[in-house]
Amino acid sequence: MLASGWPIEVPGTTVNRFCGSGVQAVHFAAMGVASGAMNLAVAGGVESMSRVPMGSDRGGQDGGNGHLREQSCQVPQGISADLIATLEGFSRAEVDEIALVSQKRAARAVEEGRFMKSLVAVTDARSGDIVLARDESIRPDTTREGLASLQPSFAALGETLDPVALSAYPGAKQIRHVHTAGNSSGLADGAAAVVVASERYVSETGVRPRARIRMVTAMGSEPVVMLTAPGPTAAKALRAAGMSAPDIDLWEINEAFAAVVLQTIRKLDIDPERVNVNGGAIALGHPLGATGAMLLGTAVDELERFNKETALVAMCIGQGQGIATIIERVTPQLDRETITVMVTFMATNSRFASAVHIMSFVAYAGDEGTTSEAIAKSLQTNPVVVRKILKLLEREGLVALRQGRHGGVGLRHRASAITLGQIYKAVESDSGVFAMRSQVHEGCVVACAMKRRLGPIFNAANDAVERALSKTSLSELVRGVG
């Protein structure tokens, strides 16, 4: 705290809930804010596994507690993960597939810059030079064959400790060791911080919240198998929030071991396409105390990118615990006056209005993509005109045009980062563009807003439009927006 440069009156403390420490710190901050004891808190975690290796506290599995050992003789997590795979019937191929998907999704996320919004580069304290700007542990060239060639990591350990685990689960008969260095979380250094604010602080300062914490929970589970709590803990959080698993748009289930993710998906009947959309700890590493806060940050970023509403973060924890957090994205609201102003200045320039409508259409299509033909059909205009405007938008770096029969279109940046000013600059940069018959009117804007829960183009422009309400001319208004 002293090294941070913050006022000396700002207090701090540490939390230890093993792998769940980072998210538990956020839970404590949220509880303090919700109770009125705090207005603003910064919570998260840091872990340097390269400098402080696992087991440095010499606590072992049970801290040398003989009384505890009489009640429950615990085993290392790798044995527990293999026990879960055995009890659930997960094959080596299935756990390897989780690892492959994690690596491919993480590689794609890095390539598309999905993490850049939340990453802070590590710099040399003396020179200021950047020494680390991106995660190092991702292996984009991972293959099924490569994963299959790796030897089980815990088979040798199991020669001694498998009988201990099987004494608690005799029905398993024999543990199949399927977890390897490729389908288990990697050792990593990392840090993350989450700012938690009260409604009063938000109201008084005017800061815009990105998400609200809807429910937090933690619970214990059987300590020998140890890693099965994410599903029950997530279910507990959902019940407390009056929700069910299908209500969650995106899931972040910590990839401590592949079997943990597979079991949680199976128990809660989750669509795998909603889980760990940017990969997880198998690809990105698991800096124990920091991971929970990282997952919360990833969940917020992806809710905004996908324009979704709710996410759930769930983690297993050593010695048989689980922790879960439900967050809900906060979307900015447009009042009627602002909508009217937007309709007015868009309708006075049909070319600009059409460009905004095109960008809204592309943003709505999202990762599924769209085509110039589909846009033209929606606007009820000539595809040639649409393609001309798309070329100008591409010149400004707002869209990406892919080769194909009808010309595929995708956003170059996340929709929430694109301003109306950028769109205006693009279409006004070439006087040769034909004006389209404007299809933008109040009903269209309201329909788009309702269908997309305030479409991303309008979300991004909302504050700027409000600040520009005093502008008189179209050019002044658009420059204010930009």
Helices and strands as residue ranges (DSSP letters): G 2-4, G 18-20, H 21-35, E 40-48, H 66-71, H 77-88, H 92-111, E 122-123, E 130-132, H 144-148, H 155-168, G 170-172, E 189-197, H 199-205, E 211-220, H 230-241, G 245-247, E 250-253, H 258-268, G 272-274, H 281-284, H 291-306, E 310-317, E 321-329, H 336-347, H 350-365, G 366-368, E 370-371, H 372-379, H 383-395, E 399-402, E 408-411, G 415-417, H 420-428, H 442-451, H 456-467, H 474-481
